[in-house]
Amino acid sequence: MVGSSVAGLFSAGRGTAENPGLCVALLEGLELESVAFDDLKTDDPESGSEILDHLATGPDAASPLLLLADVARRSPGPLLARLEARAPEAIVMGLGASPLPRGAAVVWRDAELMQGGIVAAVLRGALQARVDVSFGCRVASPPLCVTRSRDRWISTFDGQPALGLLEEVARAAHLPASAESLRQMLIAVVPATGPGRPVSTSNLLCDGTAVYNVAGIDLRRNAILLPEQVDPGATIRIAVRDAVSARESLEALVDTQVRPTTAFCLHLSGASLDRVGADGASRDARCFEERASGVPVLGLQGAQLLGPSSGVGSQLDVLTDRSLLASFEV
């Protein structure tokens, strides 16, 4: 048995973001091999190798690796980078555990309950496993070029003040003029197909797109702070969190991925995708009931979503404003 404290969950058409809440999935036809680490840190460059070395058989395209981690304010980037390097064909997905009410975040394996730990589980036995992502935001600007940035601060897009452009897009999206509005804004860094040749796309559903929250603002310099460095010359688009777009994107993902032969689905999302409080899990539960009735699904929302940026074969990362759907045929 493996598990994690989460911020929301759903199954069988019902969902909740209230605690305590409990959902149990009993998987028949799949074999689960799991390992637990109570002192392995996600920002340790060797953590990915440590996990793979303790598994009898590594994950692959048909046997996904599920990570449940108490990130504890540490970056999972080094862990994901090593897993990607050593198992490039494998499906890797996971959640950062969410704190319990008036308590700490925990993960567990059988009777071992851990704070600051990692549980890794490989699900074997599926005839086929598929994974893809949906987005919870919509594009709200044309492509823009980062023309000045330093130490994660971006000062200008296309030579214009970054903060001013962000506020302009917020007004065009009919968001109120407040600091809260800027928390609904996202910076999507569009991947390049080659040196100096950015991808031209009208949406964010392209491999390698990195989506970042605006972590801070500097009114004096009209600059914005991102969680990661974005170098001058990069192409970005400003996006806006949007519940309607999130629902439409999830519906399209369910319609595409869930088939009559699907035996089980696992839907994972991070806290950044929840814009409607306690109704978020129930909304997602209704989507699956309406469009994939009869297919068992377990939905979990953690503090962070870990996985491929846009389906199998794309970069492993912390996925902001995205959800991940894994489906299994047995």
Beta strands, then each sheet from edge to edge (+ up, - down):
strand 1: 2-4
strand 2: 8-11
strand 3: 14-16
strand 4: 31-37
strand 5: 65-69
strand 6: 92-96
strand 7: 107-109
strand 8: 112-114
strand 9: 118-124
strand 10: 128-135
strand 11: 137-139
strand 12: 144-150
strand 13: 153-157
strand 14: 160-161
strand 15: 185-190
strand 16: 192-194
strand 17: 197-198
strand 18: 210-213
strand 19: 216-218
strand 20: 223-225
strand 21: 235-241
strand 22: 264-270
strand 23: 297-302
strand 24: 304-308
strand 25: 316-318
strand 26: 322-329
sheet 1: 1+ 7- 8+
sheet 2: 3+ 2- 23+ 22+ 26- 10+
sheet 3: 4+ 9- 5+ 6+ 24- 25+
sheet 4: 11+ 21- 12+ 13- 14+
sheet 5: 11+ 21- 15+ 18-
sheet 6: 11+ 21- 12+ 13- 20+ 19-
sheet 7: 16+ 17-
end
